[in-house]
Amino acid sequence: MSLLSLPSICIFLLSQVLLVLGVLEIHVDQEMVGKISAAVKLMQCSASLDVLFLLDGSYSIGKGSFERSKHFAGKLCDALDIHPDKVRVGMIQFSSTPHLEFPLDSYLTKQEVKERIKRTLFRGGSTETGRALKYILRKGFPGGRNSSVPEVLIIISDGKSQGSTVMPAMQVKERHITVFAVGIKFPRWEELHILASEPPEQHLLFAGDADDAANGLYSALTGSVCSTTAPGCKVESHPCERRTLETVKELAGNYVCWKGSKQPNAVQASLCPFIRWKRVLVKYPSRCFRTVCPDPCDSQPCQNGGTCVPEGLDRYHCLCLVGYGGDFHCAAKLSLECGVDLLFLLDSSVGVTLEGFLRYKAFLKRFLQAAMGQDSPMNVGVAQYDDDVRIPIELGQHKDTLSLMKSVDALDFSGGRTLTGRALQYIAEHGFRSTPVFADVQDDLPRVIVLLTDSKSQDSVAEAPQYMKDQNLFLIGVGSSFMRAELTKVTGSPQQTVVYSDPQDLFNRIPELQRRICSVDNAEGCQAQSLDLTFAVDASSGVGLENFLRLRHFVRSSCFHFTINRDLTQIALVIYGSKAHTAFALATHTSNSAVLQAIDQVPFLGDSASAGNALLHIYGDVMTAQKGARPGVNKVVVLLTNGGGLEDAAAPAQQLRHSGILVFVVVVGDTQRDTLLRIAGSPSYLVHISSYEDLQYYQGFIIERICEEAKSPVNLCKPNPCMNQGVCILGPGSYRCECRGSEGPHCENRVLRGDSPRSPVLPPHSHVQWSPRGLQHFSRAFWHTKRHLDQRH
């Protein structure tokens, strides 16, 4: 097997580059290139005209380039109104001898002509261009109209004739035949220049770009033969460059050779020249004339940096940047309709780098352009930090976007240490302070901080969620993917983080940030819903201590999504191994902070697991009225497990569902899906997660499903609100308890032995009416009664 030489490889690569760059290049921008191509679709020459194609079918062209020549000829036919009384087309193929493929009067429709061109076969032979021209001089245009109409000869060749073309080319042009010389492959432009009519700049074309060549030919005929295409279209001159590969001879050096001598049987040493041939790129600067037509994008109809894409002569569509697209012309679509006090905190430390800081400024400007309308109800401020914290743009300082953007532009990079924890503490205490500049700021607007950072903090950020909670602030963290863990720690929840994969992806996160900001008014979670929620956490040896801590953290971070008190959400926590233990009941804690502290104290058990025992325990000793479960409130159990000890869980899970209690199963690891579905009751209440590390990313979905349940209609008698085996009787929007051996609205007071049984306290037709206010009254009254009974016993 022979190896290619280095010069051969270079020639091949150069030829491929030429094919990519184009043998003919017009020095215009991409928009103008698009206009030149688009104008071709509008071209249609309807004049009386005889067009004869002269196709080079020689071996120097080759079969591949011959097919491209045919394609180009067919493309030109699209711009011609082929009809017996208008444009007629014929074709001659030449190589060693000319051959008439079809005369001008054979095919009289465009479709017939194009089909016949496709059927033309490559013949091969030497390149005798001069002989072909003499054939035309002798025979004329076969089937033509004898010079009674304009005649156009289109020669498609590589220009490498094996005979002289000067004299026959001149004679053809003297007969007032308009000659277009169209190069194919890597043409010899000097010869094509001789063949083309004057001025040659308008009659020299390249078939490799069919649209451009068709435009060039039509542009040359416009005015003299063909009428103007459409109103507003015009022929323009542009600088261009024709290129080709030519073979040249060069002296590579001398080598020692042996020459004969006059003396018999003698030779002598000498120096002989070493000549080699190589292919070089030759460029021919010129001018190219092309027709361009106005398109609907000339008026730049797309706003806010949108890109206009024309669709024909009078239609277009806009490609809009992220954050825009509110209408056809890329109007802002993210206008923040939620009223908030919004403070951006930009990392200006050395860790984020100058490039990163500038990127955050650009992101901030893009966001404000998209989100801050003229009547936007939000107030915006900007702070930056490194070792120190500065607030160069006070909250509400600017009421219009333009002045705010100018202030953002003026922000300078500082480059100190990354003290994120300290910055958050300072902003929590001073970022929303009351000053004269806040005279117009509404005190009751939600307060949101957006942290933009891409550098790990050099101080502790563990207390950041507490800073925010103490000041009633909502913190959103924005950073790259490697910052995900720290941002989750800073905000206290993965649902309050916006993570991007690369610099460009940052700008794609604008809609997500907008949703996060406006979720403050309608916060994720069940902030305004009443709910009794119990977490059942697997604390067995199968889970292990490390993963148990991850499950415990998941429960803790989930609690941030709920407002915990007697009237809204109550939370209980059960841990289980072989036996179940109530860490705290529904009624134990009445605030978020108390629940969070209690979760931190929950111990790891470490024995075998029995999810069935845990669910039975919840049914009989947690989700009961005696333990704080409220009538008229939806109830959910979230079972967190590694999939061990589920064999006995299906029956108690069904028992809970029968009592109106939803069982939501979250499994980490591999477990039989059939078993899980029997426990969850439906795929909608089953989440299967591959690893504990991924648990946090499913939190939003789980909370969303829980809250959907919290908003669903309630069966007031499930679970039974009546104590001491009382029977719940359901009525329209109400219920009542029929007591046996007890008395009170919920049969909470047992009748002492010896006393005559009493009727229920409520009259026969009285009901406990359910409403949010009534529920709150019942909840407080019930606990007052329970404490009173406990004191008696």
DODOKE-287325 format. One record per residue (C-alpha): residue number from 1; residue in one letter; z negated, y, x negated. Coordinates in steps of 0.25 Angstrom, whole numbers, plus 5000, padded with zeros to 4 digits. Layout:
! DODOKE-287325
    n  res     Z     Y     X
  NUM    A     Z     Y     X
...
! end
This chain:
! DODOKE-287325
    n  res     Z     Y     X
    1    M  5000  5000  5000
    2    S  5004  5013  4994
    3    L  4995  5025  4994
    4    L  4999  5039  4998
    5    S  5000  5049  4987
    6    L  4991  5062  4988
    7    P  5003  5071  4990
    8    S  5008  5062  5002
    9    I  4994  5063  5008
   10    C  4994  5078  5007
   11    I  5008  5079  5013
   12    F  5004  5071  5024
   13    L  4992  5079  5027
   14    L  4999  5092  5026
   15    S  5010  5087  5036
   16    Q  4998  5084  5045
   17    V  4992  5098  5043
   18    L  5005  5104  5047
   19    L  5007  5096  5059
   20    V  4993  5101  5063
   21    L  4995  5115  5059
   22    G  5009  5116  5064
   23    V  5022  5118  5057
   24    L  5024  5131  5064
   25    E  5011  5140  5066
   26    I  5011  5153  5074
   27    H  4999  5162  5069
   28    V  4993  5165  5082
   29    D  4979  5161  5088
   30    Q  4977  5149  5096
   31    E  4977  5157  5109
   32    M  4991  5162  5106
   33    V  4995  5148  5103
   34    G  4990  5144  5117
   35    K  4998  5155  5123
   36    I  5011  5151  5116
   37    S  5010  5137  5121
   38    A  5006  5141  5135
   39    A  5018  5150  5136
   40    V  5027  5138  5134
   41    K  5023  5133  5148
   42    L  5028  5146  5154
   43    M  5042  5145  5147
   44    Q  5054  5142  5155
   45    C  5068  5146  5150
   46    S  5078  5146  5163
   47    A  5090  5153  5156
   48    S  5103  5147  5155
   49    L  5102  5140  5141
   50    D  5108  5128  5133
   51    V  5098  5122  5124
   52    L  5102  5111  5114
   53    F  5091  5104  5106
   54    L  5096  5099  5092
   55    L  5085  5088  5088
   56    D  5084  5084  5073
   57    G  5084  5068  5074
   58    S  5084  5066  5059
   59    Y  5076  5057  5051
   60    S  5069  5069  5044
   61    I  5063  5072  5058
   62    G  5059  5058  5061
   63    K  5056  5052  5075
   64    G  5043  5059  5077
   65    S  5048  5073  5075
   66    F  5060  5070  5083
   67    E  5051  5066  5095
   68    R  5044  5080  5093
   69    S  5057  5087  5093
   70    K  5060  5080  5107
   71    H  5046  5084  5112
   72    F  5049  5099  5108
   73    A  5063  5099  5115
   74    G  5057  5093  5127
   75    K  5046  5104  5127
   76    L  5057  5115  5126
   77    C  5063  5110  5138
   78    D  5051  5113  5146
   79    A  5054  5128  5144
   80    L  5068  5127  5148
   81    D  5073  5127  5162
   82    I  5083  5116  5161
   83    H  5094  5117  5171
   84    P  5109  5116  5172
   85    D  5110  5131  5174
   86    K  5099  5135  5164
   87    V  5094  5127  5152
   88    R  5102  5115  5147
   89    V  5097  5106  5136
   90    G  5104  5097  5126
   91    M  5100  5089  5114
   92    I  5106  5085  5101
   93    Q  5099  5076  5090
   94    F  5104  5077  5076
   95    S  5102  5070  5063
   96    S  5114  5065  5055
   97    T  5123  5068  5067
   98    P  5120  5076  5080
   99    H  5119  5068  5092
  100    L  5119  5074  5106
  101    E  5107  5069  5114
  102    F  5111  5076  5127
  103    P  5120  5088  5131
  104    L  5115  5100  5138
  105    D  5121  5096  5151
  106    S  5115  5082  5152
  107    Y  5101  5085  5157
  108    L  5099  5096  5166
  109    T  5084  5096  5170
  110    K  5072  5098  5161
  111    Q  5066  5084  5163
  112    E  5080  5077  5160
  113    V  5081  5085  5147
  114    K  5067  5081  5142
  115    E  5068  5067  5146
  116    R  5081  5066  5138
  117    I  5075  5073  5126
  118    K  5064  5062  5126
  119    R  5074  5051  5126
  120    T  5081  5056  5113
  121    L  5080  5046  5102
  122    F  5078  5050  5087
  123    R  5091  5047  5079
  124    G  5087  5049  5064
  125    G  5097  5053  5053
  126    S  5099  5064  5043
  127    T  5096  5079  5047
  128    E  5110  5085  5049
  129    T  5107  5098  5056
  130    G  5119  5105  5052
  131    R  5128  5094  5058
  132    A  5120  5095  5071
  133    L  5123  5110  5072
  134    K  5138  5108  5069
  135    Y  5138  5098  5080
  136    I  5133  5109  5090
  137    L  5143  5119  5084
  138    R  5154  5109  5087
  139    K  5149  5104  5100
  140    G  5141  5116  5106
  141    F  5130  5113  5115
  142    P  5134  5100  5122
  143    G  5133  5101  5137
  144    G  5130  5116  5135
  145    R  5137  5128  5142
  146    N  5146  5133  5131
  147    S  5138  5145  5126
  148    S  5138  5151  5140
  149    V  5123  5150  5140
  150    P  5113  5152  5128
  151    E  5112  5140  5118
  152    V  5100  5136  5111
  153    L  5099  5126  5100
  154    I  5086  5120  5097
  155    I  5086  5113  5084
  156    I  5074  5104  5081
  157    S  5074  5099  5067
  158    D  5065  5098  5054
  159    G  5076  5107  5047
  160    K  5079  5097  5036
  161    S  5094  5096  5038
  162    Q  5102  5088  5028
  163    G  5114  5098  5028
  164    S  5116  5113  5029
  165    T  5113  5120  5042
  166    V  5115  5134  5039
  167    M  5130  5136  5043
  168    P  5129  5127  5056
  169    A  5116  5134  5060
  170    M  5123  5148  5058
  171    Q  5135  5144  5066
  172    V  5126  5139  5078
  173    K  5119  5152  5079
  174    E  5132  5160  5078
  175    R  5136  5153  5091
  176    H  5124  5160  5098
  177    I  5116  5147  5099
  178    T  5101  5150  5098
  179    V  5095  5140  5088
  180    F  5080  5136  5088
  181    A  5076  5128  5076
  182    V  5064  5120  5079
  183    G  5057  5113  5067
  184    I  5051  5099  5068
  185    K  5042  5091  5059
  186    F  5041  5099  5046
  187    P  5054  5108  5047
  188    R  5062  5115  5036
  189    W  5061  5129  5042
  190    E  5071  5135  5033
  191    E  5082  5126  5039
  192    L  5077  5129  5053
  193    H  5077  5143  5050
  194    I  5092  5142  5047
  195    L  5094  5135  5060
  196    A  5087  5144  5069
  197    S  5093  5157  5076
  198    E  5088  5171  5073
  199    P  5077  5175  5072
  200    P  5073  5162  5066
  201    E  5058  5165  5069
  202    Q  5061  5164  5084
  203    H  5070  5151  5083
  204    L  5062  5143  5073
  205    L  5052  5133  5080
  206    F  5043  5121  5078
  207    A  5044  5109  5087
  208    G  5030  5104  5083
  209    D  5024  5114  5093
  210    A  5032  5112  5105
  211    D  5025  5123  5113
  212    D  5026  5133  5102
  213    A  5041  5130  5099
  214    A  5045  5130  5114
  215    N  5038  5144  5115
  216    G  5046  5149  5103
  217    L  5059  5144  5108
  218    Y  5057  5150  5121
  219    S  5052  5163  5115
  220    A  5065  5164  5107
  221    L  5073  5162  5120
  222    T  5065  5172  5128
  223    G  5073  5185  5131
  224    S  5086  5180  5126
  225    V  5088  5167  5134
  226    C  5075  5164  5142
  227    S  5068  5174  5151
  228    T  5053  5178  5148
  229    T  5044  5167  5152
  230    A  5033  5174  5161
  231    P  5028  5188  5162
  232    G  5020  5193  5151
  233    C  5025  5182  5141
  234    K  5031  5188  5128
  235    V  5037  5183  5115
  236    E  5027  5186  5103
  237    S  5029  5185  5088
  238    H  5019  5178  5080
  239    P  5018  5175  5065
  240    C  5020  5160  5062
  241    E  5022  5150  5051
  242    R  5031  5138  5050
  243    R  5027  5127  5040
  244    T  5033  5115  5035
  245    L  5032  5104  5024
  246    E  5043  5105  5013
  247    T  5046  5096  5001
  248    V  5047  5103  4988
  249    K  5049  5099  4974
  250    E  5039  5103  4963
  251    L  5038  5100  4948
  252    A  5025  5092  4946
  253    G  5026  5092  4931
  254    N  5033  5084  4920
  255    Y  5032  5070  4915
  256    V  5037  5063  4903
  257    C  5050  5056  4905
  258    W  5060  5048  4896
  259    K  5074  5053  4894
  260    G  5086  5047  4887
  261    S  5090  5051  4874
  262    K  5104  5052  4867
  263    Q  5099  5042  4857
  264    P  5102  5028  4861
  265    N  5090  5020  4865
  266    A  5081  5032  4865
  267    V  5073  5040  4876
  268    Q  5065  5053  4874
  269    A  5052  5058  4882
  270    S  5054  5071  4890
  271    L  5047  5078  4901
  272    C  5053  5077  4915
  273    P  5049  5085  4927
  274    F  5041  5078  4938
  275    I  5045  5083  4952
  276    R  5038  5080  4965
  277    W  5040  5083  4979
  278    K  5030  5088  4989
  279    R  5029  5094  5003
  280    V  5023  5108  5004
  281    L  5020  5117  5016
  282    V  5029  5128  5018
  283    K  5026  5140  5027
  284    Y  5036  5149  5034
  285    P  5030  5162  5040
  286    S  5037  5167  5052
  287    R  5036  5173  5066
  288    C  5036  5165  5079
  289    F  5039  5170  5093
  290    R  5032  5164  5104
  291    T  5030  5168  5119
  292    V  5016  5170  5124
  293    C  5012  5173  5139
  294    P  5000  5179  5144
  295    D  4989  5169  5148
  296    P  4977  5172  5157
  297    C  4967  5171  5146
  298    D  4973  5184  5139
  299    S  4963  5192  5148
  300    Q  4952  5184  5142
  301    P  4946  5180  5156
  302    C  4935  5171  5151
  303    Q  4922  5178  5148
  304    N  4910  5176  5139
  305    G  4918  5169  5128
  306    G  4925  5159  5137
  307    T  4939  5154  5133
  308    C  4951  5156  5142
  309    V  4960  5144  5143
  310    P  4974  5148  5149
  311    E  4980  5138  5160
  312    G  4994  5143  5161
  313    L  4998  5157  5164
  314    D  4988  5162  5173
  315    R  4976  5152  5173
  316    Y  4965  5150  5163
  317    H  4951  5144  5162
  318    C  4939  5148  5154
  319    L  4931  5140  5144
  320    C  4917  5146  5145
  321    L  4906  5146  5135
  322    V  4893  5138  5138
  323    G  4885  5147  5148
  324    Y  4897  5153  5154
  325    G  4907  5148  5165
  326    G  4900  5154  5177
  327    D  4914  5158  5182
  328    F  4928  5155  5178
  329    H  4928  5166  5167
  330    C  4915  5161  5160
  331    A  4905  5170  5166
  332    A  4890  5167  5162
  333    K  4885  5155  5171
  334    L  4871  5154  5165
  335    S  4865  5167  5170
  336    L  4850  5165  5171
  337    E  4847  5167  5186
  338    C  4833  5162  5183
  339    G  4823  5174  5179
  340    V  4816  5171  5166
  341    D  4810  5179  5155
  342    L  4818  5172  5143
  343    L  4814  5174  5128
  344    F  4823  5167  5118
  345    L  4815  5163  5105
  346    L  4825  5162  5093
  347    D  4822  5154  5080
  348    S  4825  5164  5069
  349    S  4819  5155  5058
  350    V  4826  5150  5045
  351    G  4826  5136  5051
  352    V  4836  5140  5062
  353    T  4845  5148  5052
  354    L  4853  5160  5054
  355    E  4864  5152  5060
  356    G  4855  5146  5070
  357    F  4849  5159  5074
  358    L  4863  5166  5076
  359    R  4866  5153  5085
  360    Y  4854  5156  5093
  361    K  4858  5170  5095
  362    A  4872  5166  5099
  363    F  4866  5156  5109
  364    L  4856  5167  5114
  365    K  4868  5177  5117
  366    R  4876  5166  5123
  367    F  4865  5162  5132
  368    L  4862  5177  5136
  369    Q  4876  5180  5139
  370    A  4877  5168  5148
  371    A  4863  5169  5155
  372    M  4859  5183  5156
  373    G  4867  5190  5167
  374    Q  4866  5205  5171
  375    D  4856  5202  5182
  376    S  4849  5190  5174
  377    P  4834  5189  5179
  378    M  4830  5185  5165
  379    N  4824  5193  5154
  380    V  4827  5189  5139
  381    G  4821  5191  5126
  382    V  4823  5185  5112
  383    A  4813  5182  5101
  384    Q  4815  5176  5087
  385    Y  4806  5169  5078
  386    D  4804  5163  5064
  387    D  4790  5166  5057
  388    D  4789  5178  5067
  389    V  4793  5180  5081
  390    R  4801  5192  5086
  391    I  4805  5196  5100
  392    P  4817  5206  5097
  393    I  4822  5205  5111
  394    E  4810  5207  5121
  395    L  4811  5200  5134
  396    G  4818  5208  5144
  397    Q  4822  5219  5134
  398    H  4837  5217  5137
  399    K  4842  5217  5152
  400    D  4857  5216  5148
  401    T  4864  5205  5140
  402    L  4872  5214  5131
  403    S  4859  5221  5125
  404    L  4852  5207  5124
  405    M  4864  5201  5116
  406    K  4864  5213  5106
  407    S  4849  5211  5104
  408    V  4851  5196  5102
  409    D  4862  5199  5092
  410    A  4852  5208  5084
  411    L  4842  5196  5082
  412    D  4841  5193  5067
  413    F  4838  5180  5060
  414    S  4825  5180  5053
  415    G  4824  5166  5046
  416    G  4809  5164  5045
  417    R  4801  5151  5048
  418    T  4802  5143  5061
  419    L  4789  5146  5068
  420    T  4793  5142  5082
  421    G  4779  5138  5087
  422    R  4773  5152  5083
  423    A  4786  5159  5089
  424    L  4784  5152  5102
  425    Q  4769  5156  5103
  426    Y  4772  5170  5100
  427    I  4783  5171  5111
  428    A  4774  5164  5121
  429    E  4764  5175  5119
  430    H  4772  5187  5116
  431    G  4787  5184  5121
  432    F  4784  5188  5135
  433    R  4774  5199  5133
  434    S  4773  5210  5143
  435    T  4779  5223  5137
  436    P  4786  5235  5142
  437    V  4799  5228  5140
  438    F  4795  5218  5150
  439    A  4793  5228  5161
  440    D  4804  5223  5169
  441    V  4801  5208  5166
  442    Q  4796  5200  5178
  443    D  4783  5193  5174
  444    D  4786  5181  5183
  445    L  4798  5177  5176
  446    P  4798  5163  5169
  447    R  4797  5165  5154
  448    V  4806  5157  5145
  449    I  4807  5156  5130
  450    V  4819  5150  5124
  451    L  4817  5145  5109
  452    L  4829  5144  5101
  453    T  4826  5136  5088
  454    D  4833  5126  5079
  455    S  4822  5125  5068
  456    K  4810  5116  5068
  457    S  4797  5125  5069
  458    Q  4788  5127  5057
  459    D  4776  5128  5066
  460    S  4770  5120  5077
  461    V  4777  5121  5091
  462    A  4768  5112  5098
  463    E  4760  5123  5106
  464    A  4773  5129  5111
  465    P  4773  5123  5125
  466    Q  4759  5128  5127
  467    Y  4762  5142  5122
  468    M  4773  5142  5133
  469    K  4764  5136  5144
  470    D  4753  5146  5141
  471    Q  4762  5158  5143
  472    N  4770  5151  5154
  473    L  4783  5151  5146
  474    F  4795  5142  5147
  475    L  4800  5138  5133
  476    I  4814  5132  5130
  477    G  4818  5127  5116
  478    V  4833  5128  5111
  479    G  4837  5120  5098
  480    S  4845  5110  5092
  481    S  4844  5095  5094
  482    F  4835  5093  5082
  483    M  4825  5103  5088
  484    R  4823  5095  5101
  485    A  4810  5089  5098
  486    E  4803  5102  5093
  487    L  4809  5110  5105
  488    T  4803  5100  5114
  489    K  4790  5102  5108
  490    V  4791  5117  5108
  491    T  4795  5117  5123
  492    G  4786  5106  5127
  493    S  4798  5099  5135
  494    P  4812  5094  5131
  495    Q  4817  5100  5144
  496    Q  4814  5114  5138
  497    T  4823  5112  5126
  498    V  4838  5115  5124
  499    V  4844  5107  5113
  500    Y  4858  5108  5107
  501    S  4865  5099  5098
  502    D  4873  5108  5089
  503    P  4875  5124  5088
  504    Q  4887  5124  5098
  505    D  4879  5116  5108
  506    L  4868  5126  5108
  507    F  4877  5135  5116
  508    N  4880  5124  5126
  509    R  4865  5124  5129
  510    I  4865  5137  5136
  511    P  4866  5132  5150
  512    E  4854  5122  5147
  513    L  4846  5133  5142
  514    Q  4849  5141  5154
  515    R  4844  5130  5163
  516    R  4831  5128  5155
  517    I  4828  5143  5156
  518    C  4830  5143  5171
  519    S  4822  5130  5173
  520    V  4810  5139  5171
  521    D  4811  5144  5185
  522    N  4814  5130  5190
  523    A  4807  5122  5180
  524    E  4811  5108  5177
  525    G  4800  5099  5182
  526    C  4793  5099  5195
  527    Q  4786  5113  5193
  528    A  4787  5116  5208
  529    Q  4785  5102  5214
  530    S  4773  5094  5218
  531    L  4773  5081  5211
  532    D  4763  5070  5207
  533    L  4768  5064  5194
  534    T  4762  5052  5186
  535    F  4767  5048  5172
  536    A  4764  5033  5169
  537    V  4765  5032  5153
  538    D  4766  5019  5146
  539    A  4756  5019  5135
  540    S  4757  5004  5131
  541    S  4759  4998  5117
  542    G  4774  4996  5121
  543    V  4776  5011  5121
  544    G  4767  5014  5109
  545    L  4759  5026  5105
  546    E  4770  5035  5100
  547    N  4779  5033  5112
  548    F  4767  5034  5121
  549    L  4765  5048  5115
  550    R  4780  5051  5118
  551    L  4778  5047  5133
  552    R  4765  5055  5134
  553    H  4773  5067  5128
  554    F  4784  5065  5138
  555    V  4773  5066  5150
  556    R  4767  5078  5144
  557    S  4781  5086  5142
  558    S  4784  5081  5157
  559    C  4772  5088  5162
  560    F  4778  5102  5158
  561    H  4788  5100  5169
  562    F  4777  5100  5180
  563    T  4767  5110  5185
  564    I  4754  5102  5186
  565    N  4744  5106  5196
  566    R  4738  5101  5210
  567    D  4750  5107  5218
  568    L  4762  5103  5210
  569    T  4763  5092  5199
  570    Q  4752  5082  5197
  571    I  4753  5073  5185
  572    A  4746  5060  5182
  573    L  4747  5051  5169
  574    V  4746  5036  5168
  575    I  4746  5028  5155
  576    Y  4747  5013  5155
  577    G  4747  5001  5147
  578    S  4743  4988  5153
  579    K  4734  4997  5162
  580    A  4737  5011  5168
  581    H  4728  5023  5165
  582    T  4728  5036  5172
  583    A  4728  5047  5161
  584    F  4726  5058  5172
  585    A  4729  5058  5187
  586    L  4737  5067  5196
  587    A  4725  5076  5199
  588    T  4719  5076  5185
  589    H  4726  5088  5179
  590    T  4731  5101  5186
  591    S  4738  5108  5175
  592    N  4749  5105  5165
  593    S  4740  5108  5153
  594    A  4730  5098  5158
  595    V  4740  5087  5160
  596    L  4746  5089  5146
  597    Q  4733  5088  5140
  598    A  4729  5076  5147
  599    I  4743  5069  5143
  600    D  4740  5072  5128
  601    Q  4727  5063  5130
  602    V  4733  5051  5136
  603    P  4731  5039  5127
  604    F  4740  5028  5122
  605    L  4736  5014  5128
  606    G  4744  5004  5120
  607    D  4743  4991  5128
  608    S  4753  4984  5136
  609    A  4761  4991  5147
  610    S  4761  4989  5162
  611    A  4769  4999  5170
  612    G  4765  4992  5183
  613    N  4750  4994  5181
  614    A  4753  5009  5178
  615    L  4761  5011  5191
  616    L  4751  5004  5199
  617    H  4740  5013  5194
  618    I  4748  5025  5197
  619    Y  4751  5020  5211
  620    G  4736  5017  5214
  621    D  4728  5027  5205
  622    V  4737  5039  5202
  623    M  4747  5042  5213
  624    T  4736  5042  5224
  625    A  4730  5053  5232
  626    Q  4716  5050  5226
  627    K  4722  5053  5212
  628    G  4729  5065  5216
  629    A  4743  5061  5221
  630    R  4746  5071  5232
  631    P  4753  5068  5245
  632    G  4766  5075  5248
  633    V  4769  5075  5233
  634    N  4780  5067  5226
  635    K  4775  5057  5215
  636    V  4781  5052  5203
  637    V  4777  5042  5192
  638    V  4784  5042  5179
  639    L  4783  5029  5171
  640    L  4785  5031  5156
  641    T  4787  5017  5149
  642    N  4793  5010  5138
  643    G  4797  4999  5148
  644    G  4786  4989  5145
  645    G  4777  4984  5156
  646    L  4786  4987  5167
  647    E  4786  4973  5173
  648    D  4776  4976  5184
  649    A  4780  4990  5187
  650    A  4790  4989  5198
  651    A  4781  4985  5209
  652    P  4771  4997  5207
  653    A  4783  5006  5205
  654    Q  4788  5002  5218
  655    Q  4774  5004  5224
  656    L  4774  5019  5219
  657    R  4788  5022  5225
  658    H  4784  5016  5238
  659    S  4773  5026  5238
  660    G  4783  5038  5235
  661    I  4780  5038  5220
  662    L  4792  5039  5211
  663    V  4792  5031  5199
  664    F  4800  5036  5187
  665    V  4802  5027  5175
  666    V  4804  5032  5161
  667    V  4807  5020  5151
  668    V  4809  5022  5136
  669    G  4816  5010  5130
  670    D  4822  4997  5135
  671    T  4818  4991  5148
  672    Q  4825  4983  5159
  673    R  4831  4993  5168
  674    D  4829  4984  5181
  675    T  4814  4985  5178
  676    L  4814  5000  5177
  677    L  4822  5002  5189
  678    R  4812  4993  5197
  679    I  4801  5003  5193
  680    A  4809  5016  5194
  681    G  4815  5012  5207
  682    S  4828  5019  5204
  683    P  4836  5023  5192
  684    S  4833  5038  5195
  685    Y  4819  5036  5191
  686    L  4821  5028  5178
  687    V  4823  5034  5165
  688    H  4826  5025  5153
  689    I  4825  5031  5139
  690    S  4829  5025  5126
  691    S  4818  5031  5117
  692    Y  4805  5039  5118
  693    E  4811  5050  5110
  694    D  4821  5052  5121
  695    L  4810  5053  5132
  696    Q  4809  5068  5132
  697    Y  4824  5070  5135
  698    Y  4823  5063  5148
  699    Q  4811  5071  5153
  700    G  4820  5081  5160
  701    F  4826  5070  5168
  702    I  4813  5064  5172
  703    I  4806  5077  5176
  704    E  4819  5080  5184
  705    R  4818  5067  5192
  706    I  4803  5068  5194
  707    C  4805  5082  5200
  708    E  4816  5077  5209
  709    E  4806  5068  5215
  710    A  4796  5079  5216
  711    K  4805  5086  5225
  712    S  4809  5074  5234
  713    P  4803  5073  5248
  714    V  4789  5068  5249
  715    N  4783  5056  5257
  716    L  4769  5062  5260
  717    C  4763  5048  5262
  718    K  4768  5043  5249
  719    P  4759  5040  5242
  720    N  4748  5039  5252
  721    P  4740  5052  5252
  722    C  4729  5046  5261
  723    M  4717  5041  5254
  724    N  4708  5029  5257
  725    Q  4719  5021  5263
  726    G  4723  5031  5273
  727    V  4737  5030  5279
  728    C  4747  5042  5277
  729    I  4755  5045  5290
  730    L  4768  5053  5287
  731    G  4772  5064  5296
  732    P  4783  5075  5295
  733    G  4780  5083  5283
  734    S  4765  5078  5283
  735    Y  4756  5066  5283
  736    R  4742  5062  5288
  737    C  4732  5051  5284
  738    E  4726  5041  5293
  739    C  4713  5037  5287
  740    R  4705  5024  5288
  741    G  4691  5025  5284
  742    S  4692  5039  5278
  743    E  4695  5053  5283
  744    G  4701  5066  5278
  745    P  4716  5071  5277
  746    H  4719  5060  5267
  747    C  4708  5050  5270
  748    E  4700  5055  5258
  749    N  4686  5054  5265
  750    R  4681  5040  5267
  751    V  4672  5038  5279
  752    L  4659  5033  5275
  753    R  4654  5020  5281
  754    G  4646  5021  5294
  755    D  4654  5033  5298
  756    S  4663  5031  5309
  757    P  4678  5032  5305
  758    R  4684  5045  5308
  759    S  4698  5048  5311
  760    P  4707  5055  5301
  761    V  4702  5070  5299
  762    L  4716  5074  5303
  763    P  4719  5074  5318
  764    P  4729  5063  5322
  765    H  4741  5073  5322
  766    S  4737  5081  5310
  767    H  4745  5079  5297
  768    V  4743  5083  5282
  769    Q  4755  5093  5281
  770    W  4762  5093  5268
  771    S  4767  5106  5261
  772    P  4765  5111  5247
  773    R  4754  5120  5251
  774    G  4747  5109  5259
  775    L  4749  5099  5247
  776    Q  4742  5109  5238
  777    H  4731  5111  5248
  778    F  4729  5096  5250
  779    S  4729  5094  5235
  780    R  4718  5103  5233
  781    A  4710  5099  5245
  782    F  4711  5084  5241
  783    W  4706  5086  5227
  784    H  4694  5095  5233
  785    T  4691  5083  5242
  786    K  4692  5073  5231
  787    R  4683  5080  5222
  788    H  4673  5081  5234
  789    L  4673  5066  5236
  790    D  4672  5063  5221
  791    Q  4659  5072  5221
  792    R  4654  5064  5233
  793    H  4656  5051  5226
! end
